[in-house]
């Protein structure tokens, strides 16, 4: 993606923090006309620099009020096991993020549940099998938004 310039990088940094901005709002922050900003955003979508835009729904609305990080150690075996588990967990409504990581764990899942009891049921249904060697859970007490990052 060599055709991304400093204006595009600024737009991407702004949109990564808040995607619902008008051309006028982008213009004020980037220093281009509103029309030029919107044309650039459209091009960034077309070339794949913006992969998708999502709504982050409040857990209070969905009823998923407990956030947990599940660190899974995958049992050794077939090379496609990680990908198969990624697809399996990606289809579950409670799983909001999946990371393939280095270190002691192989996969880290962000899981949203209605209660700790619901999470216990989730683990029993999905983690106690031959593909998962072990798992550890971190309970999220509070979530904070990171400060906006300047464009590179």
C-alpha positions as a Markdown table, in Angstrom:
| # | Residue | x | y | z |
|---|---|---|---|---|
| 1 | Unk | 0.0 | 0.0 | 0.0 |
| 2 | Unk | 2.6 | 2.4 | -1.1 |
| 3 | Unk | 0.0 | 4.9 | -2.4 |
| 4 | Unk | -1.0 | 6.0 | 1.1 |
| 5 | Unk | 0.2 | 9.4 | 1.9 |
| 6 | Unk | 0.3 | 11.5 | 5.2 |
| 7 | Unk | -3.2 | 12.8 | 4.7 |
| 8 | Unk | -4.5 | 9.2 | 4.2 |
| 9 | Unk | -2.6 | 8.1 | 7.4 |
| 10 | Unk | -4.2 | 11.0 | 9.3 |
| 11 | Unk | -7.7 | 10.0 | 8.1 |
| 12 | Unk | -7.1 | 6.4 | 9.0 |
| 13 | Unk | -6.0 | 7.3 | 12.5 |
| 14 | Unk | -9.0 | 9.5 | 13.0 |
| 15 | Unk | -11.4 | 6.9 | 11.6 |
| 16 | Unk | -9.9 | 4.2 | 13.7 |
| 17 | Unk | -11.1 | 6.1 | 16.8 |
| 18 | Unk | -14.5 | 7.2 | 15.4 |
| 19 | Unk | -15.7 | 6.1 | 12.1 |
| 20 | Unk | -18.9 | 8.1 | 12.0 |
| 21 | Unk | -17.5 | 11.5 | 10.9 |
| 22 | Unk | -18.8 | 13.8 | 8.2 |
| 23 | Unk | -16.6 | 15.2 | 5.5 |
| 24 | Unk | -16.7 | 18.6 | 7.3 |
| 25 | Unk | -15.5 | 17.0 | 10.6 |
| 26 | Unk | -12.7 | 15.2 | 8.8 |
| 27 | Unk | -11.8 | 18.4 | 6.9 |
| 28 | Unk | -11.2 | 20.3 | 10.1 |
| 29 | Unk | -8.8 | 17.7 | 11.5 |
| 30 | Unk | -6.9 | 16.9 | 8.3 |
| 31 | Unk | -6.8 | 20.2 | 6.4 |
| 32 | Unk | -8.3 | 19.1 | 3.1 |
| 33 | Unk | -11.8 | 20.0 | 1.7 |
| 34 | Unk | -14.7 | 17.9 | 2.9 |
| 35 | Unk | -15.1 | 16.5 | -0.6 |
| 36 | Unk | -11.4 | 15.5 | -0.8 |
| 37 | Unk | -11.6 | 13.8 | 2.6 |
| 38 | Unk | -14.7 | 11.8 | 1.5 |
| 39 | Unk | -13.0 | 10.8 | -1.8 |
| 40 | Unk | -9.9 | 9.6 | 0.1 |
| 41 | Unk | -12.0 | 7.6 | 2.6 |
| 42 | Unk | -13.8 | 5.9 | -0.3 |
| 43 | Unk | -10.5 | 5.1 | -2.0 |
| 44 | Unk | -9.1 | 3.7 | 1.3 |
| 45 | Unk | -12.1 | 1.4 | 1.5 |
| 46 | Unk | -11.6 | 0.3 | -2.2 |
| 47 | Unk | -7.9 | -0.5 | -1.8 |
| 48 | Unk | -8.5 | -2.4 | 1.5 |
| 49 | Unk | -6.8 | 0.0 | 3.9 |
| 50 | Unk | -10.2 | 0.1 | 5.7 |
| 51 | Unk | -11.2 | -3.5 | 6.0 |
| 52 | Unk | -14.5 | -2.9 | 7.7 |
| 53 | Unk | -16.5 | -0.5 | 9.9 |
| 54 | Unk | -18.3 | -1.9 | 12.9 |
| 55 | Unk | -20.7 | -0.7 | 15.6 |
| 56 | Unk | -19.5 | -1.5 | 19.1 |
| 57 | Unk | -22.7 | -2.3 | 20.9 |
| 58 | Unk | -22.9 | -1.6 | 24.6 |
| 59 | Unk | -22.8 | -4.8 | 26.7 |
| 60 | Unk | -25.7 | -3.3 | 28.7 |
| 61 | Unk | -27.9 | -3.5 | 25.6 |
| 62 | Unk | -26.9 | -7.1 | 24.7 |
| 63 | Unk | -27.1 | -8.3 | 28.3 |
| 64 | Unk | -23.4 | -9.5 | 28.0 |
| 65 | Unk | -22.2 | -7.7 | 31.1 |
| 66 | Unk | -19.1 | -9.7 | 32.1 |
| 67 | Unk | -16.0 | -9.4 | 29.9 |
| 68 | Unk | -13.3 | -12.1 | 30.2 |
| 69 | Unk | -10.1 | -12.9 | 28.5 |
| 70 | Unk | -9.7 | -16.7 | 28.0 |
| 71 | Unk | -6.1 | -17.8 | 27.3 |
| 72 | Unk | -6.2 | -21.2 | 25.6 |
| 73 | Unk | -3.3 | -23.7 | 25.3 |
| 74 | Unk | -4.1 | -25.8 | 22.2 |
| 75 | Unk | -3.3 | -29.5 | 22.4 |
| 76 | Unk | -0.6 | -30.4 | 19.9 |
| 77 | Unk | -1.8 | -32.2 | 16.8 |
| 78 | Unk | -2.8 | -31.4 | 13.3 |
| 79 | Unk | -1.4 | -28.1 | 11.8 |
| 80 | Unk | -4.9 | -26.8 | 11.0 |
| 81 | Unk | -6.1 | -27.1 | 14.6 |
| 82 | Unk | -5.6 | -23.3 | 15.3 |
| 83 | Unk | -7.6 | -22.3 | 12.2 |
| 84 | Unk | -10.3 | -24.8 | 13.0 |
| 85 | Unk | -10.7 | -23.5 | 16.5 |
| 86 | Unk | -10.6 | -19.9 | 15.3 |
| 87 | Unk | -13.5 | -20.6 | 13.0 |
| 88 | Unk | -15.4 | -22.5 | 15.7 |
| 89 | Unk | -15.0 | -19.7 | 18.3 |
| 90 | Unk | -15.6 | -17.0 | 15.8 |
| 91 | Unk | -19.1 | -18.4 | 15.2 |
| 92 | Unk | -20.0 | -18.1 | 18.9 |
| 93 | Unk | -22.0 | -15.0 | 19.9 |
| 94 | Unk | -20.1 | -14.7 | 23.2 |
| 95 | Unk | -16.7 | -14.4 | 21.5 |
| 96 | Unk | -15.9 | -10.8 | 20.4 |
| 97 | Unk | -12.2 | -11.1 | 19.6 |
| 98 | Unk | -9.8 | -13.9 | 18.8 |
| 99 | Unk | -6.0 | -13.4 | 19.0 |
| 100 | Unk | -3.4 | -16.0 | 17.8 |
| 101 | Unk | -0.5 | -15.2 | 20.2 |
| 102 | Unk | 3.0 | -16.1 | 21.2 |
| 103 | Unk | 3.9 | -17.1 | 24.7 |
| 104 | Unk | 2.3 | -19.7 | 27.0 |
| 105 | Unk | -1.1 | -19.5 | 25.4 |
| 106 | Unk | -1.9 | -20.1 | 21.7 |
| 107 | Unk | -5.2 | -18.3 | 21.5 |
| 108 | Unk | -6.7 | -15.5 | 23.5 |
| 109 | Unk | -10.4 | -14.9 | 23.3 |
| 110 | Unk | -12.4 | -11.9 | 24.5 |
| 111 | Unk | -15.6 | -13.4 | 25.8 |
| 112 | Unk | -18.8 | -11.5 | 26.9 |
| 113 | Unk | -21.2 | -13.3 | 29.1 |
| 114 | Unk | -24.2 | -12.4 | 31.2 |
| 115 | Unk | -22.7 | -13.7 | 34.4 |
| 116 | Unk | -19.8 | -15.8 | 35.8 |
| 117 | Unk | -22.2 | -18.7 | 36.0 |
| 118 | Unk | -22.9 | -18.3 | 32.3 |
| 119 | Unk | -19.1 | -18.2 | 31.6 |
| 120 | Unk | -18.7 | -21.4 | 33.6 |
| 121 | Unk | -21.3 | -23.1 | 31.3 |
| 122 | Unk | -19.5 | -21.6 | 28.3 |
| 123 | Unk | -16.1 | -23.1 | 29.3 |
| 124 | Unk | -17.7 | -26.5 | 30.0 |
| 125 | Unk | -19.3 | -26.5 | 26.6 |
| 126 | Unk | -16.3 | -25.3 | 24.6 |
| 127 | Unk | -13.0 | -25.7 | 26.5 |
| 128 | Unk | -13.2 | -29.2 | 28.0 |
| 129 | Unk | -12.3 | -31.3 | 25.0 |
| 130 | Unk | -9.3 | -32.9 | 23.4 |
| 131 | Unk | -8.4 | -29.9 | 21.3 |
| 132 | Unk | -7.8 | -27.6 | 24.4 |
| 133 | Unk | -5.0 | -28.7 | 26.6 |
| 134 | Unk | -5.7 | -26.0 | 29.3 |
| 135 | Unk | -7.0 | -22.5 | 29.7 |
| 136 | Unk | -6.8 | -19.6 | 32.1 |
| 137 | Unk | -9.2 | -16.7 | 32.5 |
| 138 | Unk | -8.7 | -13.1 | 33.3 |
| 139 | Unk | -11.8 | -11.2 | 34.4 |
| 140 | Unk | -12.1 | -7.6 | 33.1 |
| 141 | Unk | -13.0 | -5.2 | 36.0 |
| 142 | Unk | -13.1 | -2.0 | 34.0 |
| 143 | Unk | -12.5 | -1.0 | 30.4 |
| 144 | Unk | -10.8 | 2.2 | 29.3 |
| 145 | Unk | -10.5 | 3.7 | 25.9 |
| 146 | Unk | -6.9 | 4.4 | 24.7 |
| 147 | Unk | -6.0 | 7.9 | 23.8 |
| 148 | Unk | -6.1 | 8.7 | 20.1 |
| 149 | Unk | -2.8 | 8.0 | 18.5 |
| 150 | Unk | -1.2 | 10.5 | 16.1 |
| 151 | Unk | -0.9 | 9.5 | 12.5 |
| 152 | Unk | 2.5 | 7.8 | 11.7 |
